[in-house]
Amino acid sequence: MGLSLACNDNDNPNEFPKTRENMFGSVWEPQPGNLHWENADYFGRIKLVAEIQSGVAGEHAIQPNTIKLSPNPASSSSQLQIDNSYRGEVSIRLFNLLGQEVFRMAGSKTDRLFTQTLVLSHFPAGLYFVRTRMGQFVFREKLTIMDKKK
């Protein structure tokens, strides 16, 4: 899986049939070169596998269903709740569809229930990903932000 951008041009208005004069691409490739516009074979293959979470000996594994975002979809705010036995540092990051981090915060989980309100009113509508890290465990949730009511 890959993405390559290319620009082909032919400045000669009198040429028929037109042939390519130049090609500028965002990715270099070996000979014969400039084939990204035809197919994506150069990028190879990708294999999707399940993410495996493992615990440290003597610690209890964190159950994924202990993390909730409500409401979801949301418009102005959503509440993140974590209910489990983990105690320690918690980091929360929000990413847009381009994978750009648009929000980050850190906190400390001292009780069984951790609650954090995410203020979303300044983000444009769309699909986002919430990444929550608790120690060595990382959980990802989708969050939909709807248009703000006028």
N, C-alpha and C positions, 0 to 999 in steps of 0.2 A: 504494500500500500504506500503510495507516495503522491506528492503534488509537485508539478513542475510548471512554471510559466514560461511561455515563449512568445516571441514576436517575429513574424515573417513579413518581409516587405518585397515589393517590386515597384520601383519608381518609373519604369519605362511605360508610358501610356500607349506607345505604338506596338508593343510586343503582343503577339497573339499566336498561339496560346501563351499565356503568362507562365514564366518559370520563376522559381524563388531566387532572389539575388542574395539575400542575407537572412540569417536566423540568429536571434539573440535569445539565449535560454538562461534560466535561473540556476540550472544544475549542469555541471560539466559531466560529460560521459565519454568513454573511450570510443575508438573507431568502431563502426563507421560514423558515429556521432549524430546528434540532433534527431534522435528517434522518439523522444518523449511525446511528440505530438501524435505519433501513431499508436503507441501502446505504453504500458507501464512495466514491461518485462525487466527493464534495467534495475528496478527497485527490489526485485526478488519477491519472496513470499513471506507472509506473516502467519504465525500460528497463535490462535487465541486459546489461552488456558485459564482455568479458574484460579483466583487468588487464594492462596492458602495462608491462614493465620495460625501461628504457633505460639504457645505460651512458654514462659520460663518455668523451669522445674520448681515446684512448690508454690506457684501462684495459680490463681483461678483464671481461666480464660474469660474474656469479656464477651458476652453474648451480643451479637449485632442488633437484635431486636430491642435492645435497651435504649436505643437512641431514637428520638422522635422529633420531627419538625412540625409545628402546628401554629397557624394554619399553613397548608401547602396544597394548592397555590395560595400566595399571599400578595398583598399590595403594599402595605406600609410597614409591616413588621411580621416577624415569625419568631416563635419561641423554640429554642433548642433545649431539650430535656434529655439528660443522661441519668439512668437509674441502674446502678450496679455497684459492686463492692470496691471498684478501683478508687484509690486515693492518690493524688499527685497532680502534676502539671497537666493542663489541657490546652491545646492550641486549636483554634478554629480559623479556617481560611475559606474564602469564597472565591470561586473562579468563574469566569464567563465561558461561553462556548469556544472561544479562541484559546482557552487555557491560560488566560492572563489573570493573575491574582488581582482582585479588586477590593478585597477586605481581609484584614488579619487582626486577630486578637488572641491574648493568652490569659489564662486564669488558673486557679487552683481548685481542685475538687477535694473538699475535706469531709463531706458527708456522702451518704448513699445517693441522694438526689442533687444533681447539678442543673441549674436552670440559667439560661442566658437569652436575653431578648436581642434579636438581630434587627436593627433598624434598616429598612429597605427602601424608604421613601425617596432616596436620592439615586437609586439604580434604575436604569431603563427596563422596561418589560422584557422578559425573555427567560431562557432556561439557564440555570446556574448549577454549580456543583459545590456542596459544602463538604469540606474535608476536616474531620475531627481526629486529632491525635491524642491518645492517652498512653503515655509511656511508649512501648514498642508497637502498640495497636493503632491502626489507622482505619477509619470508617468513612465512607463516602455516601452522600445522599444527594438526590436531585432536588432542586428547589425551583419552582416556577414563580416568577414575579409577574403579576398582572399589571395592566394599565391602571394608573391611579384614577379614582373616581373624581369627576370634576364637580 
